Amino acid sequence: MSTELQSQIREYIATTKWATLAYVRDDGAPMLRVMGSFALAPTSFDLYFSSDKAAAKVAQIERHPKVSFYFQHEGHTFADYRNVSIVGEAHRVSSGPDRDEAISLLRGKSPHFKELAETNQLHTTAIFKIATAEINGLDYTRPVGPDRVISLVCGAA
């Protein structure tokens, strides 16, 4: 993946206010949740996100860790339509350097997460890290043809 494309994808994700998390319920039904607390790891396309520990999605993701995150900005016209999604396995981050990094990044992205951190309420929060396996997207600002489609397989992105 070119450095330019990496930068464009990182910038698009960083400037997305709300994203959609897709996961699977225990009965196999797909579920979608709007998320505001998410941030890319600084040296990969792995993604941190958080949720209230009591939310049903936390236990469901732990049992069915393959998830997708979909990023789309508001106000696009057809001519400038773009989106990005990542697919990977999500695992809880409970301690260590990944948790410290996640807390730092999520504080900078999400006012709600920042408030939880500042009021010592992170014990009520589950933090996940998605090991990104795929990046997909569309970019209608590019000429018609295969260059509009982004489809990348990531080992370590």
Residue, then its C-alpha position, 0 to 999 in steps of 0.5 A: m500500500s502506498t504511503e500516500l494511500q495510507s495517509q489518506i486512509r488514516e486521515y479519513i478515519a481520524t476525521t470521522k466523528w461517528a463510525t458503525l461497528a458491525y458484530v454478530r449476536d449469539d443467535g447469528a444475527p448481524m448487529l450494527r452500533v454507532m460508535g464515537s470512541f475509536a482511534l487508530a494505533p499510531t503505527s498500524f491500522d489496528l483500531y482501539f474502541s471502547s464500550d460500557k462493560a455492561a453493554a451486551k455487545v461486549a460479551q457478544i464480541e468476546r464470543h464472536p470476535k470478528v468485527s467490522f468498523y465502517f467510516q463515512h463522513e456526512g454531507h457527501t455528494f455522489a461525486d465526492y463520496r468516500n468510505v473506509s471499512i476495516v475488518g479484523e478480530a477484536h480482543r479486550v485490552s485489560s492491561g499493559p502497553d496496549r491499554d496505556e496506548a488505547i487510553s491515551l488515544l481514546r482520550g484525545k478522540s472521545p470527549h465521553f471517554k476523556e470524562l470517564a478517564e478524568t473521573n476515574q470511571l474507566h473500570t466501567t469501560a471495556i477497551f478493545k483492539i481490532a487486529t485489522a486484517e482487511i481495509n476496504g473502501l470506495d473513493y468516487t473522487r478517483p476516475v471511474g474504474p478499479d482505482r475507485v475501489i480500495s481492497l487491501v489485505c493486511g498482515a500487520a498493516 
